[in-house]
């Protein structure tokens, strides 16, 4: 993969997961926990994110193949998912709050994995995007590079969450809404590129 390809992948993954804009959700899920436990939740969520994304890089395509899903089909579906996700972000729809049935004090270990790591950060859009890119670049070296970017994104998200409360206070409601819309615009642009690639492979006549 070229440096441009890796940069595009990193940008797309960052836009999908958008750590600064999920700070509000993290704070909402962990607001009843003491600061030390909030930090443990952040670190555990980062580890879960890294493991999930690295697994998707290396075995995601194989799982999809067993289900009879081809790369162009996945690219097209992933593009549509990203498009819907991006449009939702541009529209400024809010993030989910904590479930009233969960006691954060006694379930923080589970909470760090579900819903904070999955699906808040590693959701359908992120999985489709990672599989689409990794399946199109299935050389071991390329997948190691993609896995490294995924781990880096998980580390970055963990760092942001460790400082979630002061970050959310600094951004404010307006700042978080603005960031959400900006990342949504970037995501919509990337979605069209992924969708176009998949459609050209499914329908060669579209390429002219």
Rosetta silent file (secondary structure, phi, psi, omega in degrees, C-alpha in Angstrom):
SEQUENCE: XXXXXXXXXXXXXXXXXXXXXXXXXXXXXXXXXXXXXXXXXXXXXXXXXXXXXXXXXXXXXXXXXXXXXXXXXXXXXXXXXXXXXXXXXXXXXXXXXXXXXXXXXXXXXXXXXXXXXXXXXXXXXXXXXXXXXXXXXXXXXXXXXXXXXXXXXXXXXXXXXXXXXXXXXXXXXXXXXXXXXXXXXXXXXXXXXXXXXXXXXXXXXXXX
SCORE:     score description
SCORE:     0.000 S_00000001
   1 L     0.000  144.147  178.223    0.000    0.000    0.000 S_00000001
   2 L   -81.168  165.847  176.926    1.175    3.517   -0.723 S_00000001
   3 H   -60.366  -35.186  178.827    1.478    6.215    1.884 S_00000001
   4 H   -65.184  -41.498  179.037   -1.574    7.889    0.364 S_00000001
   5 H   -62.272  -43.482 -179.947   -3.610    4.680    0.725 S_00000001
   6 H   -65.922  -39.237  178.118   -2.610    4.325    4.365 S_00000001
   7 H   -64.492  -40.186  179.003   -3.403    7.978    5.039 S_00000001
   8 H   -64.895  -41.018  178.348   -6.828    7.560    3.428 S_00000001
   9 H   -63.673  -46.174  179.980   -7.498    4.472    5.544 S_00000001
  10 H   -62.342  -41.898  179.601   -6.409    6.237    8.730 S_00000001
  11 H   -64.354  -43.382  179.487   -8.504    9.293    7.867 S_00000001
  12 H   -63.312  -43.974  179.942  -11.545    7.172    7.103 S_00000001
  13 H   -64.847  -39.770  178.573  -11.219    5.166   10.300 S_00000001
  14 H   -64.995  -40.737 -179.822  -10.763    8.336   12.329 S_00000001
  15 H   -65.771  -38.782 -179.462  -13.819    9.911   10.701 S_00000001
  16 H   -67.384  -49.243 -176.022  -15.941    6.826   11.388 S_00000001
  17 H   -80.997  -35.038  173.220  -14.895    6.419   15.007 S_00000001
  18 L    43.456   65.980 -177.044  -14.394   10.131   15.653 S_00000001
  19 H   -49.983  -42.885 -178.965  -13.015    9.885   19.221 S_00000001
  20 H   -61.031  -32.354 -176.581  -13.600   13.572   20.088 S_00000001
  21 H   -87.096  -10.331  175.084  -17.286   13.316   19.222 S_00000001
  22 H   -96.883    1.421  177.009  -17.865   10.091   21.188 S_00000001
  23 H   -57.506  -41.811 -179.515  -16.484   11.673   24.351 S_00000001
  24 H   -58.719  -42.496  178.982  -20.019   12.723   25.267 S_00000001
  25 H   -66.385  -41.572  178.794  -21.262    9.146   25.052 S_00000001
  26 H   -60.794  -46.347  179.375  -18.319    7.873   27.099 S_00000001
  27 H   -61.688  -39.293 -179.814  -18.947   10.481   29.789 S_00000001
  28 H   -64.433  -43.213 -179.743  -22.641    9.603   29.765 S_00000001
  29 H   -67.681  -32.454 -171.565  -21.957    5.882   30.205 S_00000001
  30 H  -111.770   12.994 -171.314  -19.382    6.383   32.970 S_00000001
  31 L   -63.580  -24.511 -179.241  -20.650    9.499   34.735 S_00000001
  32 L   -89.182   -1.649 -177.339  -21.481    7.634   37.970 S_00000001
  33 L   -92.192  150.479  174.601  -18.023    6.058   38.220 S_00000001
  34 L   -68.485  157.064 -176.992  -15.068    7.509   40.147 S_00000001
  35 H   -52.874  -40.820 -179.357  -12.231    8.967   38.031 S_00000001
  36 H   -62.507  -40.415  178.946   -9.933    5.973   38.610 S_00000001
  37 H   -70.950  -35.876  175.526  -12.588    3.567   37.346 S_00000001
  38 H   -58.677  -40.741  178.803  -13.310    5.817   34.366 S_00000001
  39 H   -66.292  -38.353  177.831   -9.648    5.522   33.399 S_00000001
  40 H   -65.485  -38.859  176.562   -9.795    1.728   33.716 S_00000001
  41 H   -61.676  -43.836 -179.881  -12.880    1.675   31.501 S_00000001
  42 H   -60.618  -45.112 -178.654  -11.042    3.799   28.915 S_00000001
  43 H   -68.276  -41.186  179.387   -8.009    1.495   28.875 S_00000001
  44 H   -65.908  -39.321  177.807  -10.105   -1.677   28.730 S_00000001
  45 H   -63.480  -40.098  179.545  -12.188   -0.229   25.891 S_00000001
  46 H   -63.145  -42.574  178.379   -9.012    0.629   23.957 S_00000001
  47 H   -63.644  -43.587  179.461   -7.702   -2.934   24.296 S_00000001
  48 H   -63.219  -40.796  177.599  -11.051   -4.373   23.177 S_00000001
  49 H   -61.513  -46.538 -178.560  -11.125   -2.022   20.190 S_00000001
  50 H   -60.866  -47.147 -179.325   -7.598   -2.986   19.142 S_00000001
  51 H   -62.159  -43.198 -178.714   -8.293   -6.721   19.386 S_00000001
  52 H   -64.521  -46.053 -176.915  -11.569   -6.436   17.484 S_00000001
  53 H   -70.019  -38.584  177.468  -10.158   -4.344   14.643 S_00000001
  54 H   -64.205  -40.059  177.081   -6.997   -6.434   14.238 S_00000001
  55 H   -61.322  -41.254  179.135   -9.160   -9.566   14.076 S_00000001
  56 H   -64.526  -39.815  179.510  -11.289   -7.955   11.374 S_00000001
  57 H   -58.475  -45.397 -171.259   -8.181   -7.031    9.361 S_00000001
  58 H   -90.582  -30.390 -176.074   -6.856  -10.604    9.294 S_00000001
  59 H  -123.321   -3.543 -177.815   -9.967  -12.814    9.294 S_00000001
  60 H   -58.597  -44.354 -178.680  -12.824  -10.516    8.327 S_00000001
  61 H   -65.154  -39.298 -179.332  -12.610  -11.346    4.622 S_00000001
  62 H   -63.343  -41.783  178.494  -12.479  -15.100    5.317 S_00000001
  63 H   -62.923  -43.248  178.894  -15.603  -14.918    7.440 S_00000001
  64 H   -64.357  -36.185  178.817  -17.366  -12.967    4.721 S_00000001
  65 H   -63.743  -40.528  177.656  -16.231  -15.521    2.118 S_00000001
  66 H   -61.121  -28.994  179.857  -17.773  -18.332    4.149 S_00000001
  67 L   -88.584   -0.421  179.142  -21.015  -16.368    4.028 S_00000001
  68 L    79.405   22.497 -179.828  -20.728  -15.944    0.255 S_00000001
  69 L   -98.249  122.896 -179.365  -20.074  -12.210    0.390 S_00000001
  70 L   -87.800  165.878  179.646  -17.664  -10.922   -2.282 S_00000001
  71 H   -60.763  -48.357  178.484  -15.341   -7.938   -1.979 S_00000001
  72 H   -59.656  -38.857  177.692  -17.349   -5.740   -4.406 S_00000001
  73 H   -62.531  -43.039 -179.471  -20.557   -6.592   -2.555 S_00000001
  74 H   -67.032  -40.258  178.370  -18.914   -5.713    0.735 S_00000001
  75 H   -62.295  -42.957  179.754  -17.467   -2.497   -0.664 S_00000001
  76 H   -64.953  -46.212  179.224  -20.882   -1.455   -1.975 S_00000001
  77 H   -64.809  -42.761  178.970  -22.628   -2.349    1.288 S_00000001
  78 H   -62.232  -39.639  177.693  -19.877   -0.730    3.327 S_00000001
  79 H   -62.026  -41.157  178.822  -20.126    2.421    1.245 S_00000001
  80 H   -65.863  -42.134  178.883  -23.866    2.596    1.856 S_00000001
  81 H   -61.978  -44.494  179.318  -23.412    2.035    5.599 S_00000001
  82 H   -63.902  -37.808  179.807  -20.758    4.735    5.746 S_00000001
  83 H   -63.181  -46.143  178.959  -22.985    7.064    3.729 S_00000001
  84 H   -63.746  -42.668  178.986  -25.903    6.595    6.122 S_00000001
  85 H   -61.183  -45.621 -179.962  -23.581    6.987    9.117 S_00000001
  86 H   -63.717  -42.177  179.117  -22.068   10.153    7.665 S_00000001
  87 H   -64.420  -37.044  177.084  -25.456   11.645    6.820 S_00000001
  88 H   -62.956  -41.462  178.623  -26.632   10.910   10.367 S_00000001
  89 H   -65.510  -42.191  179.621  -23.581   12.725   11.728 S_00000001
  90 H   -63.042  -36.027  179.519  -24.144   15.688    9.407 S_00000001
  91 H   -71.719  -13.149  176.227  -27.766   15.833   10.576 S_00000001
  92 L    78.546   28.703  177.876  -26.451   16.129   14.141 S_00000001
  93 L   -68.445  142.050 -175.889  -28.270   13.169   15.640 S_00000001
  94 L   -73.546  163.384  176.405  -27.280   12.558   19.251 S_00000001
  95 L   -86.827  154.244 -178.572  -25.299    9.657   20.651 S_00000001
  96 L   -68.703  150.296  175.512  -26.983    6.980   22.773 S_00000001
  97 L   -96.584 -177.067 -178.156  -27.015    7.251   26.524 S_00000001
  98 L   -72.508  151.841  177.090  -26.536    4.495   29.078 S_00000001
  99 L   -72.575  134.133 -179.525  -29.066    1.718   29.471 S_00000001
 100 L   -67.859  -16.018 -178.049  -31.238    2.226   32.542 S_00000001
 101 L   -86.154   -4.070 -176.121  -31.014   -1.526   33.251 S_00000001
 102 L  -107.985  130.860  175.515  -27.231   -1.463   33.763 S_00000001
 103 L   -93.913  103.999 -174.514  -25.551   -0.507   37.023 S_00000001
 104 L   -56.202  -33.615 -176.549  -22.232    1.057   35.884 S_00000001
 105 L   -63.247  -32.016 -175.916  -20.565    0.528   39.267 S_00000001
 106 L  -105.142   -4.960 -176.098  -20.904   -3.259   39.012 S_00000001
 107 L  -129.442   26.390 -175.128  -20.668   -3.729   35.260 S_00000001
 108 H   -67.517  -30.138  178.795  -17.859   -1.415   34.173 S_00000001
 109 H   -65.545  -44.290  177.247  -15.752   -4.274   32.782 S_00000001
 110 H   -68.814  -41.005 -179.396  -18.557   -5.379   30.493 S_00000001
 111 H   -58.853  -35.541 -179.343  -19.496   -1.786   29.712 S_00000001
 112 H   -62.157  -34.116 -179.743  -15.972   -1.076   28.458 S_00000001
 113 H   -86.443  -51.254  178.606  -16.399   -3.765   25.790 S_00000001
 114 H  -130.179  116.551   16.755  -20.132   -3.404   25.094 S_00000001
 115 H  -104.818    1.783 -171.009  -21.313   -0.790   24.289 S_00000001
 116 H   -69.256  -52.732  178.682  -18.264    1.513   24.484 S_00000001
 117 H   -71.496  -50.404 -179.578  -15.768   -0.469   22.373 S_00000001
 118 H  -129.414  121.302    9.422  -18.430   -2.290   20.360 S_00000001
 119 H  -103.848    6.335 -175.759  -20.538   -0.872   18.775 S_00000001
 120 H   -58.267  -41.434 -179.037  -19.883    2.757   19.775 S_00000001
 121 H  -105.594  -46.400  178.317  -16.406    2.705   18.225 S_00000001
 122 L  -105.254   79.278 -179.448  -16.142   -0.558   16.291 S_00000001
 123 L  -102.088 -166.253 -178.128  -19.586   -0.665   14.749 S_00000001
 124 H   -59.437  -41.287 -179.775  -20.967   -1.838   11.425 S_00000001
 125 H   -63.583  -45.084  179.948  -19.497    1.066    9.494 S_00000001
 126 H   -65.158  -43.076 -179.529  -15.997    0.568   10.893 S_00000001
 127 H   -63.376  -46.338  179.467  -16.097   -3.201   10.347 S_00000001
 128 H   -61.683  -41.301 -179.801  -17.317   -2.851    6.761 S_00000001
 129 H   -64.356  -45.853 -178.601  -14.676   -0.213    6.047 S_00000001
 130 H   -64.659  -45.077 -179.563  -11.822   -2.290    7.512 S_00000001
 131 H   -64.628  -41.792 -179.701  -12.861   -5.478    5.713 S_00000001
 132 H   -60.655  -43.712 -178.696  -13.303   -3.650    2.410 S_00000001
 133 H   -73.414  -43.926 -177.456   -9.814   -2.127    2.587 S_00000001
 134 H   -68.278  -34.104  179.315   -8.035   -5.203    3.966 S_00000001
 135 H   -70.995  -28.297  177.149   -9.639   -7.532    1.423 S_00000001
 136 H   -82.842  -11.424  179.527   -8.465   -5.300   -1.401 S_00000001
 137 L  -134.582   73.184 -170.468   -4.936   -5.288    0.103 S_00000001
 138 L   -92.284    9.759  172.992   -4.439   -8.873    1.276 S_00000001
 139 L   -67.865  145.991 -176.750   -0.631   -8.978    1.255 S_00000001
 140 H   -57.710  -43.813 -179.037    0.771   -9.736    4.707 S_00000001
 141 H   -61.370  -43.397 -179.774    2.797   -6.519    4.779 S_00000001
 142 H   -64.251  -41.605 -178.783   -0.225   -4.413    3.841 S_00000001
 143 H   -69.966  -32.193  174.215   -2.413   -6.049    6.466 S_00000001
 144 H   -64.257  -38.642  177.904    0.245   -5.539    9.119 S_00000001
 145 H   -65.163  -42.316  178.440    0.263   -1.844    8.203 S_00000001
 146 H   -64.505  -41.632  179.065   -3.530   -1.706    8.452 S_00000001
 147 H   -62.581  -38.915  178.889   -3.437   -3.523   11.795 S_00000001
 148 H   -63.197  -39.838  177.771   -0.865   -1.032   13.091 S_00000001
 149 H   -65.089  -40.683  178.755   -3.155    1.853   12.135 S_00000001
 150 H   -61.939  -43.594  178.151   -6.073    0.138   13.896 S_00000001
 151 H   -63.653  -41.900  177.992   -4.010   -0.298   17.059 S_00000001
 152 H   -60.879  -39.287  178.051   -2.914    3.330   16.834 S_00000001
 153 H   -65.863  -39.592  178.191   -6.538    4.434   16.545 S_00000001
 154 H   -63.802  -41.740  178.332   -7.461    2.351   19.591 S_00000001
 155 H   -62.953  -44.834  179.284   -4.594    3.900   21.570 S_00000001
 156 H   -59.955  -44.310  179.402   -5.650    7.399   20.491 S_00000001
 157 H   -63.151  -41.622  177.932   -9.242    6.721   21.515 S_00000001
 158 H   -60.688  -41.465  178.619   -8.103    5.368   24.870 S_00000001
 159 H   -63.624  -44.229  178.937   -6.038    8.499   25.498 S_00000001
 160 H   -60.366  -42.342 -178.463   -8.984   10.734   24.585 S_00000001
 161 H   -69.607  -32.992  176.915  -11.256    8.781   26.930 S_00000001
 162 H   -58.276  -36.448  179.425   -8.754    8.949   29.790 S_00000001
 163 L  -103.925   28.541 -171.849   -9.134   12.721   29.575 S_00000001
 164 H   -58.825  -47.577 -175.153  -12.819   12.478   28.608 S_00000001
 165 H   -62.540  -51.676  177.923  -14.297   14.681   31.319 S_00000001
 166 H   -64.971  -33.117  178.614  -11.967   17.698   30.810 S_00000001
 167 H   -65.415  -45.797  179.594  -12.143   17.252   27.013 S_00000001
 168 H   -62.313  -39.497  178.851  -15.949   17.259   27.038 S_00000001
 169 H   -65.484  -38.597 -178.769  -15.950   20.311   29.281 S_00000001
 170 H   -70.388  -42.463 -179.339  -13.485   22.076   26.966 S_00000001
 171 H   -69.545  -41.533 -176.198  -15.364   21.240   23.754 S_00000001
 172 H    73.442  169.531 -178.535  -18.779   22.039   25.154 S_00000001
 173 H   -62.358  -45.337 -178.282  -22.041   21.002   23.540 S_00000001
 174 H   -64.016  -43.788  179.991  -21.611   23.343   20.577 S_00000001
 175 H   -61.311  -41.721  179.463  -18.030   22.240   19.927 S_00000001
 176 H   -67.919  -36.209  177.715  -18.975   18.573   19.922 S_00000001
 177 H   -66.726  -41.054  178.646  -21.882   19.212   17.563 S_00000001
 178 H   -63.427  -45.762  179.390  -19.626   21.110   15.151 S_00000001
 179 H   -61.945  -40.285  179.224  -17.011   18.331   15.186 S_00000001
 180 H   -59.226  -44.471 -179.467  -19.676   15.700   14.594 S_00000001
 181 H   -68.151  -39.583  179.308  -20.902   17.505   11.476 S_00000001
 182 H   -63.801  -46.574  178.168  -17.380   18.087   10.140 S_00000001
 183 H   -65.748  -31.011  176.644  -16.431   14.432   10.523 S_00000001
 184 H   -63.818  -40.947  178.322  -19.754   13.510    8.952 S_00000001
 185 H   -63.169  -44.244  177.650  -18.927   15.496    5.810 S_00000001
 186 H   -60.723  -42.703 -178.055  -15.535   13.765    5.543 S_00000001
 187 H   -65.732  -39.341  177.460  -17.193   10.389    6.029 S_00000001
 188 H   -61.422  -42.414  178.909  -19.793   11.037    3.314 S_00000001
 189 H   -62.360  -44.435  178.409  -17.006   11.878    0.847 S_00000001
 190 H   -65.261  -38.421 -179.501  -15.122    8.675    1.712 S_00000001
 191 H   -59.848  -42.110  179.264  -18.364    6.677    1.505 S_00000001
 192 H   -62.952  -38.002  178.303  -18.960    7.770   -2.084 S_00000001
 193 H   -64.879  -45.622  178.992  -15.446    6.627   -3.014 S_00000001
 194 H   -64.399  -43.345 -179.811  -15.900    3.189   -1.415 S_00000001
 195 H   -63.654  -43.449 -179.960  -19.370    2.802   -2.943 S_00000001
 196 H   -62.592  -40.505  178.549  -18.164    3.801   -6.414 S_00000001
 197 H   -61.868  -44.819  179.458  -15.329    1.251   -6.262 S_00000001
 198 H   -65.825  -42.119 -178.942  -17.721   -1.535   -5.343 S_00000001
 199 H   -67.228  -36.654  177.998  -20.304   -0.603   -7.971 S_00000001
 200 H   -64.063  -35.800  179.031  -17.682   -0.446  -10.734 S_00000001
 201 H   -73.720  -36.967  179.274  -16.591   -3.993   -9.854 S_00000001
 202 H   -73.617  -36.350 -177.942  -20.169   -5.291   -9.684 S_00000001
 203 L  -128.067   82.837 -176.038  -21.246   -3.489  -12.854 S_00000001
 204 H   -54.723  -26.533 -179.664  -18.204   -3.069  -15.149 S_00000001
 205 H   -63.296  -22.709 -179.950  -20.343   -1.174  -17.643 S_00000001
 206 H   -68.696  -22.280 -178.514  -20.499    1.752  -15.227 S_00000001
 207 H   -75.261  -11.190  177.948  -16.770    2.356  -15.742 S_00000001
 208 L    90.529    0.000    0.000  -17.437    3.337  -19.344 S_00000001
